[in-house]
Amino acid sequence: MLLPHAQTLAQARSFVAALADRALTLEASSAYERALLELDRVHGDECPALDTEDLTDDRDILLAVASNAIEELESYGIDPLSVELILAMLVDAHDLDIG
Amino acid sequence: MYGENGAQMRTELAALLRQHRIMRRLAEDSSAERAAAGQQILRYRQTIVVWCAQAIGLARPLTFPNIPQKPADPFRAASDHGAAVAELARALQGAREQATTRPASSEEFTTPSANTVVEHWRLAARAAALAEHDTAPDQAIHLTAAQARTIAGDVAAISQALVVLDRRYRNTPGWEPLAGCDRLGWAALATALDVSLGQPDYSVDQTGWRPRTKPIGGPAKPGVLGVLQAEHNLLVRLASFPDAMNLRLVVDSQRLLSAGLAPYAERIDPDLARQWRARAETYSRIQRELRNVGGRLGNGKAAAGEAANAVSRLKALPPETVVEPRMLGGFQTLFRRLDSRITEILECGVERGAFVQRVTVPRLVTGDGRLVHLVRERFVPVARAADLAVIRTAREHLRPPEEPSVSSAGTSRADLHAALIHRPPAKGAQSDVPGL
């Protein structure tokens, strides 16, 4: 994994983790967690560390930047179908979150 | 379990010790029948002697003589004169090796006898054969010195019973007395006295061989039972070490389960519901802290599957379902065991390096002469387990408090000791009839 890929992945992980932390219900938090797990699984658990400190509390902004970072992973050779699936999981989790 | 087999042995031996006038009990008149029963009893007794010799061999390295140690003399071989346990072990070994009778076969253990005396011997011998499982060397590594002392005391009492019975059966045709019977009796007495100087630990009764817990197979049970089934299977599957990702899935399932079951428990036991909500909180915290822990050793796919089963079955429950208190108790037991197992997995995984910590990239290796700079390090092994936040959380919040184990001596020990000094009622006395 090269540096730009690692940076993007670290951002994607951090944003999804922040979404999981800031979700209002346990189910939504768990759904975000599973999206994060899927992201890790696609990379064979070879991921950089995440850091959710100093991120915004606005979940819409977080969702937008998370989706953006995940989409960007496609350019580093990640299977496009996996990327789409993760995005779909993220949207489902967001639906659960806003009720 | 050692408690069950030991108690059975002592109960049967106590019953035998209370029988007097053995010749008439073995067979009415026929000398040949008495000899045949005697031979059978000898084989059963040999099995008990074999167990005694094995068990004292197990307890011996863990029991220490109560006499103060003399300063070691480097020019002499170490000797432990005066250690009663060593003497008992030697006497039992002698009795075992010098006997010409073979131990009973498995067929003899399982064939009931019409004669009550032989039947008591059979049951005692069967328990002794089963107890060989409980005092096998692989179980011994878990014993403490106090537990070993208890085993030594039990062997001493049983040996004493064998000595008393040997004297009583001497007139049986073809009887083979125990080799070194007197020495064995004294050694058993000395061991019992020596053991009584320390504080025995009867929790040894809970140790030993147990049947393996198996997953509950078959189709999903209806309703809450299905959730219980999946949770039980999850616990069984977690016996194999999961990798970090599957562990995260299991942890996620547990927080969903605890939080999902809390409303059902609320109607019956609000206190339990509060505990389960706290458990869900703890698991949320662990989940957060596990995000930066990785590791590919282990498997745990089956465990993750069962965890998913439990959650999906819980979600399918209609909200008006009534969960009986017994099932709540079942969940609580399973939760406790799972918590302790997950704590163990975390501790053990960090200790043996199966789980590593993701760290923020410290720096790039620049100037190594290559065009592309690689990220230098992404994982570091954890130097000290307590450095990880997840380990601290597991230790402080997840690990269930130790349950106080009930460890009393049980009635069988007292009963055997009473039977050892049992005296037959005096001739002519009719104890069964109330006196006028």
Interface residues (C-beta under 8 A of the other chain):
Chain A: M1 L2 L3 A6 R13 A17 A20 D21 L26 E27 S29 S30 E33 R34 L36 L37 D40 R41 G44 D45 E46 C47 P48 A49 L50 D51
Chain B: D243 A244 M245 R248 L249 D252 R255 L256 A259 A280 S284 Q287 R288 R291 N292 G294 G295 R296 R358 V359 T360 V361 L364 V372 H373 L374 V375 R378
